């Protein structure tokens, strides 16, 4: 009888234990999907999700104040994308300074650290533009504050280290963000970022064009550029027919003649920005004896005859507005072209923005950033291309900089990157990026020359081609 009672009591205890365990299991919280976690952030909404093996990719809208100093005075929807890998990996914050791509891609630092990537569309590039647009709220501090709010919103979700990055205007953007919010990021990788400190002093560009490449290549390019102005009359007839066929107009710049000269004067700059010395083989060797079609074709391929039409300028109004109010814009001379052939020279950004939008230049904006970088840079890497015109005026470091570097990729253009650096600099730069991201393997910490990207190269995600904008835009 006692045995039976003991057996019955044990059975009751066992059943109770199993039931309790089952209840505990049932009570465990279900893992929250990353999409739900993103959309739980106030102001975040989903545009679409696109599949990509090994990642989740989201195109999102985030509600931003038009004026971060006065948040109650209106909002707009800013597009961002999130390439999600793992909340336990570091995050790269990328901006190109223009529109954001809505297709999955991975910037070089993202591949290096094998992390997540948040990409931001720059304010006032459509559709991330307030309506109506108060253009006075398009400045580098407001844009940096956009990034700061996005970072603050996402940091609780992506709690590991963050690296900001961008190329050209995006590299400028990453630098300005660091200047105004130096405590947000753990490191900055700024590619081919121009630094026009004194807008009216551009002799560095003239010196660059006097020695870039080879004598032979420069002579070929200069010859085509000059010939395009010598043949202005017949080629402008061709331009007029081209514009009529495509419905192009010239109200913003003022005339077809102004647009034609602007395109031609961009030719040499555009070549070195996007091409390499090897591409000189494609330039007409004897410009004076080349056909009109050959001159037209070469200029159109490099500068693009649609660039200064109303339709070509419209997308880039926010850039030209910033160039004419804070960023500055280059002015160069053309010693190989007689003055009688040049009517306007390099035209100011004011000529590329509708007159209905007021503009006033602030010469202190870039001086402030330059001074800050020289004396306060910390964990910043600037990468330039040897043959890129935009690198003629670049960021430089002063005595106050710490763990920061300015490196130049030999022979590279506006697409210069860490992979294009000489081997020892490439390894060192990679090691610093890994360290800033908090993912440097022990062997790299002991020996920086062993540094390699942590993620395997993906031909679709890791396209290394330069992001091409129409000539004379960073």
C-alpha positions in Angstrom: 0.0 0.0 0.0 2.8 2.4 0.9 4.6 1.6 -2.4 1.4 2.4 -4.3 1.0 5.7 -2.5 4.7 6.6 -3.1 4.3 5.7 -6.8 1.1 7.8 -7.1 2.7 10.8 -5.4 5.8 10.6 -7.7 3.5 10.5 -10.7 1.6 13.6 -9.6 4.9 15.5 -9.1 6.1 14.4 -12.5 2.9 15.5 -14.2 3.1 18.8 -12.4 6.7 19.3 -13.5 6.0 18.5 -17.1 3.0 20.9 -17.0 5.0 23.7 -15.5 7.8 23.2 -18.0 5.2 23.3 -20.8 3.6 26.4 -19.5 7.1 28.1 -19.2 7.9 27.1 -22.8 4.6 28.5 -24.0 5.2 31.7 -22.1 8.6 32.4 -23.7 8.4 35.4 -26.0 8.4 34.7 -29.7 11.4 36.3 -31.6 10.3 39.5 -33.2 10.9 39.7 -36.9 13.5 42.4 -38.0 10.9 44.1 -40.2 8.5 44.4 -37.3 11.3 45.8 -35.1 12.2 48.4 -37.8 8.5 49.4 -38.2 8.0 49.7 -34.5 10.3 52.8 -34.6 8.2 55.9 -34.5 8.1 57.6 -37.9 9.3 54.6 -39.8 7.2 53.1 -42.6 7.8 50.4 -45.2 7.9 51.1 -48.9 9.0 47.6 -50.0 11.1 44.7 -49.1 13.3 43.0 -51.7 14.8 39.5 -51.2 18.6 38.9 -51.3 20.3 35.7 -50.1 21.9 36.1 -46.8 20.3 39.5 -46.1 17.0 41.3 -45.6 16.7 44.5 -47.7 14.1 47.1 -46.9 13.2 50.4 -48.6 11.7 52.7 -45.9 10.4 56.2 -45.3 11.4 58.0 -42.1 9.6 61.1 -40.9 12.0 64.0 -40.5 11.5 67.6 -39.5 12.0 70.1 -42.3 13.9 72.3 -39.7 15.7 70.4 -36.9 15.9 73.7 -34.9 12.1 74.0 -35.1 10.7 70.5 -35.4 7.1 71.7 -35.1 7.3 73.6 -38.4 6.5 70.7 -40.7 7.9 67.3 -41.7 8.8 65.3 -44.8 9.4 61.7 -45.7 13.0 60.8 -46.2 13.9 57.6 -48.0 16.4 55.2 -46.4 17.3 51.6 -47.1 18.5 48.9 -44.7 20.6 46.0 -45.8 20.1 43.8 -42.7 22.6 41.0 -41.9 22.6 40.5 -38.1 21.9 42.9 -35.2 25.1 41.5 -33.7 27.2 42.8 -36.6 28.6 46.3 -37.0 26.6 48.8 -39.2 27.8 51.0 -42.0 26.0 54.3 -42.5 26.2 55.2 -46.2 25.2 58.3 -48.2 26.0 59.1 -51.8 24.9 62.7 -51.2 22.2 62.4 -53.9 19.3 60.0 -54.4 19.5 56.6 -52.7 19.5 53.4 -54.7 16.5 51.1 -54.0 18.4 48.0 -55.0 20.5 46.0 -52.6 24.2 47.0 -52.7 27.1 46.8 -50.3 29.7 49.6 -50.0 33.4 48.7 -49.5 33.4 49.2 -45.7 30.3 47.0 -45.4 32.1 44.2 -47.2 35.2 44.8 -45.1 33.4 44.5 -41.7 30.8 42.0 -42.9 28.0 44.1 -41.5 24.7 45.8 -41.9 24.2 48.9 -44.1 21.9 51.8 -43.7 21.7 54.1 -46.7 20.2 57.6 -46.7 18.8 59.7 -49.5 20.0 63.3 -49.1 17.3 65.8 -48.2 15.6 67.7 -51.1 16.5 65.0 -53.7 13.1 63.8 -54.8 11.1 62.1 -53.4 12.8 63.2 -50.1 11.7 66.8 -50.5 9.3 68.8 -48.4 6.3 70.2 -50.2 6.4 73.1 -50.5 10.2 73.3 -50.4 11.8 75.9 -48.1 15.3 75.8 -49.7 16.8 77.8 -46.9 16.6 74.5 -44.9 18.9 72.7 -47.3 22.3 73.0 -45.6 25.0 70.7 -44.3 23.9 71.0 -40.7 20.3 70.1 -41.4 21.5 67.1 -43.5 23.8 66.0 -40.7 20.9 66.3 -38.3 18.9 64.0 -40.6 21.7 61.4 -40.2 21.9 61.9 -36.5 18.1 61.3 -36.0 18.3 58.1 -38.2 21.3 56.9 -36.2 19.5 57.6 -32.8 16.4 55.7 -34.1 18.3 52.7 -35.2 21.1 52.4 -32.6 18.9 50.6 -30.1 18.4 47.9 -32.7 21.9 47.9 -34.2 23.8 48.3 -31.0 27.3 47.3 -32.2 29.8 49.8 -33.7 28.9 52.1 -36.6 31.1 53.4 -39.4 29.9 56.2 -41.7 31.0 56.3 -45.3 30.3 57.9 -48.7 31.9 58.7 -52.0 32.4 62.2 -53.5 29.5 64.3 -52.3 28.7 61.4 -50.0 32.3 61.5 -48.6 31.7 65.2 -48.0 28.4 64.3 -46.3 30.1 61.8 -44.0 32.7 64.4 -43.1 30.2 67.1 -42.3 28.2 64.6 -40.2 31.3 63.8 -38.2 32.0 67.5 -37.7 28.5 68.2 -36.2 27.9 64.9 -34.4 31.4 63.6 -33.6 30.1 61.2 -30.9 27.8 59.2 -33.1 30.2 57.1 -35.3 33.1 54.9 -34.3 34.9 55.7 -37.6 34.6 57.5 -40.9 35.7 56.3 -44.4 35.3 59.2 -46.8 36.1 58.5 -50.5 37.2 61.2 -53.0 35.7 64.0 -50.9 36.4 67.5 -52.3 37.2 70.3 -49.8 36.8 73.7 -51.4 37.9 75.9 -48.4 38.2 79.2 -50.3 35.7 79.2 -53.2 37.5 82.0 -55.2 40.9 80.3 -55.1 41.0 77.3 -57.4 44.6 77.3 -58.8 45.1 73.8 -57.5 42.8 72.6 -60.3 44.9 74.4 -62.9 48.0 72.8 -61.6 46.4 69.4 -61.6 45.3 69.6 -65.3 48.8 70.8 -66.3 50.4 67.6 -65.2 47.8 64.8 -65.0 48.4 61.7 -67.1 50.8 62.1 -70.0 51.6 64.9 -72.5 50.2 62.8 -75.3 46.9 62.2 -73.5 46.5 65.8 -72.4 47.2 67.1 -76.0 44.5 64.8 -77.4 41.9 65.9 -74.9 42.8 69.5 -75.2 42.6 69.3 -79.0 39.1 67.8 -79.0 37.9 70.4 -76.5 39.3 73.3 -78.5 38.0 72.0 -81.8 34.5 71.6 -80.4 34.6 75.4 -79.7 36.2 76.2 -83.1 33.3 74.3 -84.8 30.7 75.9 -82.5 28.4 76.9 -85.4 27.9 73.5 -87.1 27.9 71.6 -83.9 25.3 73.9 -82.3 23.1 73.2 -85.2 23.5 69.5 -84.4 22.8 70.3 -80.8 19.6 72.2 -81.7 18.3 69.2 -83.7 19.2 66.9 -80.8 17.4 69.1 -78.3 14.3 69.3 -80.5 14.2 65.6 -81.1 14.3 64.9 -77.3 12.2 67.8 -76.2 15.0 69.5 -74.3 14.8 73.1 -73.2 17.3 75.7 -71.8 15.3 78.1 -69.6 17.4 77.6 -66.5 20.8 78.1 -68.0 19.5 80.7 -70.4 20.3 79.5 -73.9 21.4 76.6 -76.0 24.7 78.5 -76.6 25.5 78.7 -72.8 24.6 75.0 -72.4 26.8 74.0 -75.4 29.8 75.8 -74.0 29.3 74.3 -70.5 29.2 70.8 -71.9 32.4 71.4 -73.9 34.3 73.0 -71.0 33.4 69.9 -68.9 35.1 67.6 -71.4 38.6 67.3 -70.0 37.4 67.4 -66.4 34.9 64.7 -67.1 37.5 62.4 -68.8 39.8 62.4 -65.8 36.9 62.1 -63.4 35.5 58.9 -64.9 38.2 57.5 -67.2 41.8 56.2 -66.9 44.9 56.9 -68.8 44.3 53.7 -70.9 41.0 55.3 -72.2 43.0 57.9 -74.0 43.3 55.4 -76.8 39.6 56.2 -77.6 40.1 59.9 -77.9 40.4 61.3 -81.5 44.1 61.7 -82.1 44.0 64.4 -84.8 41.1 66.7 -83.7 41.6 69.2 -86.4 41.1 66.6 -89.1 38.4 64.6 -87.3 34.8 64.7 -88.5 32.1 66.7 -86.8 30.5 63.5 -85.8 33.7 62.3 -84.2 34.1 65.5 -82.2 30.4 65.5 -81.2 30.5 61.8 -80.2 33.6 62.1 -78.0 32.2 65.2 -76.2 28.8 63.6 -75.8 30.2 60.3 -74.4 32.2 62.1 -71.7 30.3 65.3 -70.9 26.8 64.4 -72.1 24.9 67.0 -74.2 21.8 66.6 -72.0 23.6 67.7 -68.8 22.7 71.4 -68.9 19.2 71.1 -70.4 16.4 71.9 -68.0 15.6 68.2 -67.9 19.2 67.3 -67.1 19.6 69.9 -64.4 16.3 69.3 -62.6 17.4 66.2 -60.7 20.5 68.0 -59.5 19.0 71.3 -58.4 19.7 70.5 -54.7 23.4 69.9 -55.4 23.8 73.1 -57.4 21.9 75.0 -54.7 24.4 73.7 -52.1 27.4 74.4 -54.3 26.2 78.0 -54.6 25.4 78.5 -51.0 28.0 76.5 -49.0 30.0 73.8 -50.8 31.7 76.0 -53.4 32.4 75.1 -57.0 35.6 75.0 -59.1 36.7 77.5 -61.7 39.5 76.6 -64.0 41.3 78.2 -66.9 41.9 76.9 -70.4 45.4 78.0 -71.6 45.1 75.8 -74.7 42.1 77.6 -76.0 42.2 81.2 -77.4 40.0 83.6 -75.5 38.0 84.4 -78.6 36.4 80.9 -78.5 35.3 81.1 -74.8 32.3 83.3 -74.2 31.2 82.3 -70.6 33.9 80.2 -69.0 33.0 78.0 -66.1 29.6 79.2 -65.1 28.6 79.6 -61.4 26.1 77.3 -59.7 23.6 80.2 -59.7 23.2 79.6 -63.5 22.0 76.0 -62.9 19.3 76.7 -60.3 15.9 78.2 -61.3 15.8 81.9 -60.5 12.8 81.5 -58.3 15.0 79.9 -55.7 17.0 82.5 -53.8 20.7 81.8 -53.1 23.4 83.5 -51.0 26.9 82.1 -50.5 28.2 81.4 -47.0 32.1 81.4 -47.2 32.5 80.4 -43.6 30.8 77.0 -43.9 33.7 75.1 -45.5 36.4 76.9 -43.5 34.7 75.7 -40.4 34.6 72.1 -41.5 38.2 72.2 -42.8 39.5 73.7 -39.5 37.6 71.1 -37.5 39.0 68.2 -39.5 42.6 69.4 -39.2 42.4 69.8 -35.4 39.8 67.2 -34.3 39.7 64.3 -36.8 39.5 61.0 -35.0 39.2 57.6 -36.6 38.8 59.2 -40.1 40.1 57.8 -43.4 40.2 59.9 -46.6 40.9 58.0 -49.8 41.6 59.9 -53.1 42.5 58.9 -56.7 45.7 60.1 -58.1 44.1 61.2 -61.4 40.8 62.5 -60.0 40.4 66.3 -60.5 38.2 66.5 -57.4 41.2 65.5 -55.3 43.1 68.6 -56.2 41.4 70.3 -53.3 41.2 67.7 -50.6 40.9 67.3 -46.9 44.2 67.4 -45.0 45.1 66.6 -41.4 46.8 68.8 -38.7 48.5 68.1 -35.5 45.2 67.7 -33.6 44.2 64.7 -35.7 44.3 61.2 -34.1 44.3 57.8 -35.7 43.3 59.4 -39.1 44.8 59.1 -42.6 44.7 60.7 -46.1 45.7 58.1 -48.7 45.9 58.2 -52.5 45.3 55.3 -54.9 47.8 55.4 -57.7 46.4 55.9 -61.2 42.8 55.8 -60.0 40.0 58.2 -60.8 36.8 59.3 -59.0 36.2 55.6 -58.2 39.3 55.3 -55.9 38.9 52.9 -53.0 40.8 51.0 -50.4 41.3 48.1 -52.7 43.2 50.4 -55.1 45.7 51.5 -52.6 49.3 50.2 -52.6 49.5 46.9 -50.7 50.8 48.1 -47.4 48.4 51.1 -47.3 45.5 48.8 -48.3 46.3 46.4 -45.4 46.7 49.2 -42.9 43.5 51.0 -44.0 41.6 47.7 -43.9 42.9 46.9 -40.4 41.9 50.3 -39.1 38.4 50.0 -40.5 38.1 46.5 -38.8 39.3 47.9 -35.6 37.0 50.9 -35.6 34.1 48.6 -36.3 35.1 46.4 -33.3 35.6 43.2 -35.4 39.4 43.1 -36.0 40.5 39.4 -35.6 43.3 38.8 -33.1 45.8 38.0 -35.9 45.0 41.4 -37.5 45.5 43.2 -34.2 48.9 41.5 -33.9 49.8 42.0 -37.5 47.8 44.6 -39.6 49.3 43.3 -42.8 47.1 40.3 -42.4 43.9 42.4 -42.7 41.4 41.3 -45.3 37.7 42.0 -45.8 35.6 39.7 -43.7 32.9 39.1 -46.3 33.5 37.3 -49.5 33.2 39.5 -52.6 29.8 39.4 -54.2 29.7 40.6 -57.8 26.1 41.9 -57.5 26.4 43.5 -54.1 30.0 44.8 -54.3 30.1 46.7 -57.6 33.2 48.8 -57.6 32.4 51.0 -60.6 32.5 54.7 -59.9 29.1 56.2 -59.4 28.7 58.4 -62.4 27.0 61.7 -62.2 27.0 64.2 -65.1 30.4 66.0 -65.4 31.5 68.6 -62.9 29.4 67.2 -60.0 31.2 65.5 -57.2 
